[in-house]
Amino acid sequence: MSYMLPHLHNGWQVDQAILSEEDRVVVIRFGHDWDPTCMKMDEVLYSIAEKKWQIMGSSSSCYEPRLEIPAVLKNKHIMIDLGTGNNNKINWAMEDKQEMVDIIETVYRGARKGRGLVVSPKDYSTKYRY
């Protein structure tokens, strides 16, 4: 479904996408359209795309496959504590649409309150334990 998402091909386009939005959450999936992880994430992102979110894909080769929610309201970068130790990206494929919606809504609510860090509704620290 990556063909259904707007694509950003360089850093300038990424910056402009972030800086141009004042009222909507900007969600950017970095990676390649042919990457299986990105394909799974694109399916989820396309299925939850709504007017209050701006969802885009970037196929810049300098980025690992990941999802970032880098800017919300007044161009402020919001970090989200997912329990993984990395507060600004999801580098695995989310397969549950509702989990993705919950994360985006948490970021949106935190941004409206002026917070720079929000806590994910779910702890992902044990996601890859065997």
N, C-alpha and C positions, 0 to 999 in steps of 0.2 A: 503493500500500500504506500510505499514511499513516494510513488509517482503522484499521489493525491496530496502530499504535503508540500508547501512552498520550500524551495531549496535555496540555500545560501552557499555560495561557492568560494568565498574568501573572508578573511578577517574583517574587512571593512563592512561587508554586508551583515555579518554577525553583529558588529558594533551598532550599525544603523538600526537593525531590528530591535535591539535592546533599548537604544536611546529614543526610538520613535514612539514607544508605547508609554502612556502615562497611567492608564487605568486598567490594563489587562495584564494577566500573568503571561510572561513569555517563556515558552518551553522549547528548548532546542535539543534535538537529538544529534549528537556528533557521531560520525562514523561513515560507513559506506553502505550504499543501497544493497549491495550483494552480500553483506555480512549477515549470517543467520541470526545473530543476536539483535542486530539492527532491524532485521525484517520482523522479528517477533515484537520488538518495541514499537515499530511503525504500525503494526496491526492494532495494538492497544491504543496508541495515540490517535490514530484515525478514528477509532470507534468511540472515543470520548471527546473528540473535537467539538467545542462549543464556542459561542460568540464571545464569552468572557475570557477565553484563553487564546493566545496566539501560539500555535504549534508549528514548528518549522524543522527542517532537516538540513544538516550541513554535511557535505561529503568531502570536506577538506581532509587531505591525507595526513595532516600533522596531528590529528586527534585520534585517540583510542575510541572504540565504541562506548558511548556513554550518553546519559541523559542529564541535562542541566536545566535547572529552573533559575536562571541567572538574574533576572530583573523583574521586580514587581513594583508598581506604583512609584511614580516620581523617580524612576531609574535607579532605585536602590537595590543593591545586591543582597539577597536574602540567603542565609545558610540554613540548612535543615539537618538536624541531628538524627541520623538514621540508625545510630548505634554501631556504625561500621568504622568510625574513626575518621572518615572523610566527609566533611560537612558541606560539600558543594556538588556532589554528583552521585548518580546511580549508575554503576558500571556492570549491571546485569540486566537481563531482560525481564521486565515485569510482565506477568501473564494475566494478572487479575485486574480487570478494568476498575473495579471499585477501590482497590488499593491505590491505584494511580490517581483517581479522582480525589480520594481522601488526602493524599500528599499535596496535590495542587491546591486544594481548598485550605489546608493547614497553612501553606505558604501565603496564600492570599489573605487569610484572616490575620496572620502575624504581620504582614506588611501594612495592612490597614491600621494596625495598632502601633506601627512605627518600630517594630522589633527587627533586629538584624539576624537573629537566630531563633528558629522554631524547632520544636521536637516532633518527630514523626509520630503519627498515631500508632505505628507498629514498630517494634524493635527488630531490626534486621541483623543484629550481631551474631545470631546463631544460624543464619540462613544457609551457610555452606559448611556447617560442621558435619562430620561423618560419623 
